[in-house]
Amino acid sequence: MANTEKPDFPLVAAIDLGSNSFHMVLARVDHGEIRILERLGEKVQLAAGLNDEGELSEEAMQRGLDCLRRFAQLINGLPEGAVRIVGTNALREARNRSQFIRQVRQILGHRVDVVSGREEARLIYLGVAHTLADDAGRRLVVDIGGGSTEFIVGERFESVLRESLPIGCVSFTRRFFADGRVSANRYAQAYTDARLELMQIEQAIHRLGWQEAVGASGTIRAVGQCLQGAGYGQGEVTREGMLWLKRKLIKAGQVEKFDLPGLKADRRPILPAGLAILEAAFDALGVNVMHHSEGALREGALYDLLGRHKHEDVRERTLTAMIERYHVDCYQATRVEHKALLLLQKVSANWGLEGKQVGLLSWAARIHEIGMDIAHNQYHKHGAYLIEHADMPGFSRHEQQALALLLRGQKRNLPNPERLAEFGDEAPVLLRLCMLLRLAILYHHIRGYQDMPDLNVTAGDDFLMVSFPPGWLEQNPLTQADFAQEAQFWLKVNYTLTVR
């Protein structure tokens, strides 16, 4: 198993790089509970800066970076592991996201995790569940973001269905209300498009059933505030209220003419699109009333962060499920994991590998044979594909891509420089982790039926020397041949592996 250090962070923070707004929460950890100290949020509309080629404009990136410079002061000095930064749909879609992410890391000093739509949904539900009363019964949670909308069905703190659809208030505004004009026809087109997308998931949600509907976004809060200001309830969204608001928006005809109590100026342009999506969700899912929760993605990211250090890391549960699903040989995986971590311990100082690398190497060792459930031939490629493209709750896309790289590079050629270059400053670390994984696999090529000797290991910047007991290699020619061939692969990436 991986090293499970549990550092005590007096302060923790989460930053949500949303497609419409950037949000940050700063909290104190008190007896295992999170107490919010600061909430910040700014409209950045990152998704509005995506062009037809799927690239973020310089202006959109600059808006985001300017916002984060203001956020940075609150988290200066917080250690690694105390801050979670999550990117959502706009960064999932952006082809040039790496350029933006590098600058974000320079400003904030912490890693950015671009998460899948379903992982975003899981974090949203976690934030909502910790904000509401811990009542029995299923709840439906809807979060209308700038570029996507998440739908989750769960009970207490566990989500049982997590879906993300590419319908968002910023992207729909660009498609249907770009010039600020609102008409019955345009609204109907936006509504219809949302309903068509919802057809993918509505039957599954109806089959599960739910007792309470909760909204977790600025759009749903804004609609509720408008309705409350007009005398429709106390902030909840109802069908009657939505119909009234739709008529009022269409009658105004232009977003600048919206005169609604409780509606902020920066919310006006995206309100018609958000309302069309919300009405489509009500109709498709049979919702009559929806209450709002202050908990959302950023709060979920905080509780997930705390969970990783204090109790359950959901990534462990995800890996366990995948190991069972793909019939991994757990005994062999454990042997390889143990050897890989021992090697890491021996070379960490000379190779600049830190404790934070333990988790990644441990995960890769445990699932390195996952592709064998598809076929033995090319199983390393099958495994890499599975890990890169599967829905893996708790893992960011970056973590999945790093794991996929290690699995792809576990045999035959080491990862090529072009593929490694995509990981920026992490490339040398990933290459060395891949080398350690390969050595651990070779060491246990005989799959545990032979007693294996201890190894002496000496590491330098571009070399590794492995020493077996005198005469052992000569008595075990298969291992000798394995390591001799491995040395040839290492030469291709300018490393010298010496085995004696």
N, C-alpha and C positions, 0 to 999 in steps of 0.2 A: 504493500500500500504506500501511497505518497505520504510525504511528511505533512502533518496536519498542524502546523503552528497556529496558535490562536492569539494574535497580538491584540492588545487592548488599545483601541482608538478612542480617545475622549471626544473627538469631533470626527464626523463623517459628512460627506457631501455627495450629491448626485446631480449631474447635469444632463438634461434632455435636449439634444440637438434636433429639434423637431422640424418638420417641413414648413410649418407656419411660424412657430415661436420657439425661442430658446428659453428654457427654464432651469433654475438651479434651486436646490434646497440644501441648507446647511443645518446639521442637527448634532445634538449631544447624545451620547450613549450613556444612559443612566440605568444601572441594574438590568442590563439587557434590553431596555426599552429605548426607543428613539423619540427624542423630544425636539421638535422643530424650532430652530432659532431664527432662521432667515429664509424668506422665499423671494426670489427674483424672477422676473419674466419680461421678455422683450419680443415684440413682433419683428422677425427677421425676414420671413417669407423666402426661405431658401429655395423652396420648390418653384417659386416664380422666376428664379434665375436659371432654370433648366431650359436649354435651347432644344431644337429639333434633333440635334445629334446626341442629346443626353448629357451635355456638359454644363457645369455651373459657370455662370458668368463671373467675371472679375468683380462686378459690382455686388452681386449676391454674396460672394465669398467675403468681400470686404465688410459688408453689413454684419455678417456673422462674426468675423474676427474682432470688429470694433465692440460688439456686444460682449464677447468673451474676455476682452481686456478689462472690462468693467467687472465681470464676474471674478476675474483672477485674484483680485485683492483679498477676497474673502477666504480663499483656499491656499494662499501663499504659506508655505511651511508645512502643510499637511503631508504626512508620509505616504509613500506608495502603498496602495491597498486601502487607503482611507477615502479615496475618491473614485466614483464610477461615472464615466462619461459615455453616454449611449447615443448613437446615431440611428436615425429611422429612415423613412421611405426616400426622402430626397437624396440622402447619401447612399442608400441602396441602389438608386437609379443612376447616380452621377458617375460617368465614366472617368472623370478626373478627380474623384474624391480623394485619392491619395495625396494630391497636391494640397488640398484644403486640410486634410487630417494632419499632415506634417506641420503645418503652421499652427494648428490648434494645439498640438503637443508642445510646440515651442512656447506658446503663450501660457498654457495651464500646467505643463510639466507632468501630465498624466496621460495614460493611453486612452485612445478612443475605441470603443467597441461598436462597430456597425452590426446591428442585430437583424435577424430575419423577421419577417412579418409575424410569424407565430411566436417567436421569442418575445417580440414587442408585446404581443397580446398577453403572454404569460406574465410579464412584468406589470402590465397595466392592471391585470386582475389582482396581482399580489398587493399593489398599492391601494386598490379599492377595498379589498378584503380587510386590510389592516385599518382602514379608516371607518368602516361601518361596524355596526353591532355584529357580534359573532353568533348570528342566529342560524338555526337549522333551516334547510330548504335551499333550493337552487335559485341562483340569480343570473340574469342575463346582463352583461356589461357591454356597453357600446362606447367607443371612443372615436370620434370623428376628427381626424388629423388633417394636416395640410395636403398630404399626398396619398394617404391611405386611411381606411377605417377598419378598426379591429372589433371583432365580435367574439365574446367569450361566454361560455356557460360554466359555472362552477358552484361549488358548495363549500362554505366556510373558507378555508385558505387554499383549497385545491381546485384548479381549473380542469375540466374534463373535455372541453372542446375549445380550441383556439383557432380562429381564422382571421386572415387579413386580406381585404379586398382593395384594389387600386382605385378607390374613389375617395377623394379628399376635397376639402373646401377651397384650397388654393388651386389645385389642378382643375377642378370643375369650374372655378371662376374664370380661369384662362380659356376654357373651352366654350363656355356658354354666356358669360357675362363680362367679357374682357373690356368692353367699352363703357361699362357701368350702366347699360340699359337693362331693364328688367321687364319682360313681357310674359303674358300667359303662355305663349308658344315656347319661349326659351326655358321657362321654368319647367314646362311639361317635358321638354327634351332632357333636361338634367335629371328629372325624376325618373323618366323611363330608363335612361342609361344606368342609374343606380339600381333600379328594380331588376334589370337584366343581370347585373353582377350578383345581386343577392340571390338569384335563382340557384346559384352554385351551392349555397349553404343553408337555405331556409328549411328544407326538409329535415336535415340533420338536427337543426335547432328545435324544430317542432317535435321530433321524435324524443329528444331528451326532456323537453319541458322545463319550465322555470316558474317561480312564484313572484319574483320581483325584478323589475327592469331598472338599471342604473346607468346614468350617463357620466362619462369621465373626461369630458373635453371642454375646452373653452367655448366651442360652438354650442354645445348643449346648455352650458351655463348661461351663455348670452341669450339664447332663445328663452330660457326660463326667466331670466331677469326682465326681458321685454314683456313677457306675458304677465309677470307679477306687477310690473309698472302699469299695465292696462287693466289690472283687476282680475286676471285669470290665475288664481291660486297663489301659492306662497313660494314660487320658484320652481315648481315641478313643471314638466311639459305634458300637455294633454292634447288629444286630437282636436278638440274644439278650439283650444288656444292656437294650435298650429294653423288651422284653417283661417282663423281671424288674421294671423300674422301674414300668411301668404297673400290674402286679399289686399292687405295694407301695402305690402311691398310692390305688388303688381300695379296697384292704383298709383303709387308714387312714381313708378316708371324709371326713376334714376336713383342710384345709390346715394347721391349727395342730398336728395330730398327726403331721405328717411328721417323721420322725426319721432324717435321712440325713446321713452324714458328708460334709462338703464343701459342703453346701447352706446359703447365707446366708439369714437370716431374711427379708430383703426380696425374695428370689427365690421363696420358697415359694408365695405366692398365684398367681403366673403360671406355675408349672412345669407343671401339668396341661395348660393350653392350649398351651404351647410344645411339650410332648412330643407331643401329638396332631398338631400341624402337622408336626413332625419325622417322626413315624411315617408320616404320609400322604406326605410327600416321599420317604422311603425306598421305600415301596411303589410309588408312581407312577413314579419315575425309576429303579428297579432298583438302589438303593444297598445295599451290604452293610456297608460300614464308612466312617465319615467322621471325618477328623482335624480338629483345630481350629487356626485361625490367629489370632495376636494382631492381625494387620493387618486393618483394617476401613475404614469410611467416613472416619473422621478422618485416618487415615494416607493414604488415597487422596486426600483433599482437599489434604493437604500436598504430596504428590508432583505433583499437578495444578497447584498454585500454583507450585511450583518450575519445572515444565515451562513454564509461561506466561512465565517470566522468563529461563530458561536455555536451553531448546531448543525443543521443539515446543509451540505452543499448539493444543490439539485443536480449539478453536473455528475456527481458520483452516482446518483440514481439513474440518470440518463445512460451512463456507460454500462451500468449493471444490466439495464433492460436490453441494450443493444448486444451485450455479450450473450445473454440468454437467447435473444431472438435469432442471432446468427451462429449459435452453437459453437462458440469459441472454446477451445481446449484450455480451461481455466488453470490446470496444473502447469502446462507449458507457459502460459502467459505470466503466471506468478513467478516462475523460475527466471524468465527473461527480465521481468520487471525488477526483481531483486538484484540480479547481476548488473543491469543497466544503472540502477541507483548507486550500487557500490562503486562502479567505474566513475560515475559522476562525482562522487565524494572524493575520489582519489585525484581527479584532474581539475576539479573546480577552481582551485587557486591559480594554477598556471594557464588555464584556458578561459579565465574570466567568466565562469558560469556560477550563477548565484542560486540561492535557495528558491527563488521564484521559478527556476527552470525545472524543479523537481516535479511539479504537477504535470507539465507538458510531457516530459519524458516518461513519467509513470503511466499517464493515459495512453500514450502511443504504444508502450510495451504491452499493456493489457489488451489492446484491440488490434495488435499488429497482424493477426491472422484472420481478421473478420471477413476478408474477401474470400476465404476458402469455402465459405458456405455457398458461394456462387460457382466457383471452379478453382481447382488447384492451379491450373495453368494461368499465369499472370495474376495470381491472387493479390499481389501487392498493388496492382493497378485497380483491380475491382474494389479493394478495401479503400483506397484513396478516393475513388469516385463516390462510394457510399458515404464516407465521412464528410466530404466536401458538400454534398448535395442533400443530405438527410436533414430533417427537422430534429435538432438536438437541443431540447430545453436546457437553459443555463449557459450554453456556449454562444459566444459571439461568432460572427462570420470569420473574423480574423483568426480566432482560436481553431475553428474548423479547418481553415485553409492551412494553418501551420501543422495541424495534426495530419491532414491529407498529404502534405509535403513529406513528413517523416515516414508515413506508411508507403508512399510511392517510392521513396528512396531507401527502403530497407534492404533491397537486394538489387543485384546488377549495378548499373551506373548510379553514382551519387547525383543529387539534384544539380541540374545545370545552372550556370551563372545567371542566365536570363530569368529563370524561374525564381532563383534566390533573390535577385535584385528587386523583385516586387515587394519584398519584405523590408527594404530599406536597411536601417541600422541593425535590424535583428538578423540579417542574413548570415553573418559569421557564427552567431550563436546557434541558429537552426542547423547549419552545416555540421557543427561539432556535436550537437545532440543526435543528429542522424548517424554520425560515425559511432557514437556510443551505443545506440540502438542496434546497429549492424553487428558490432562486436559481441553484444550480449546474445543476439540471435545465433551467431556463429558458435559461440561458446557452448550453447545448449542445442546444437544441431542434432545430437544423439537423443534428444527429447527425454532426458532425465533418467535413463536406464543405466547410466554409467556415473560413477563417482568422479566428479571433476575437481581438479586441484585449484588452490588459490593462485591468484596471479599477482605478480609485481608489475606496477605500471609507472612509467616515467613520462611526463608530458612536457612539451615545449611549444613555442608559438606555432610551428608548422610540422611537428612530428609527435609520434607516440611510440614508445617502446614497451612491448609486452613480454614478460618473462615467465615461462612455464618452469616447473621443476626440472632439473637435469635428466635428460633421457626420456621425458614423458612424450614429447612430440614424436620422437622416432618410433615409439611404441603405439602411437595413435595417428597413422598416416592420413586419415580422412580429415581430422582437425588441422594437421599440418598443411594439407593441400588447400583447405578452406581459407586459412589465414594467408597463405602465399598468394592466392588469387585476389584476396581482399586488398593486399598491399598494392596490386596493380591498379585497382580502381581508385585508391587514394592518390596515387601519383597524378591522375588526371585532374585533380583539384589542388595540386601542389602541396600535398601532405605526404610525409614519409611514415609508413607504418613498418616497424621492425619487430619481428617475432622470433624469439629464441628460447 
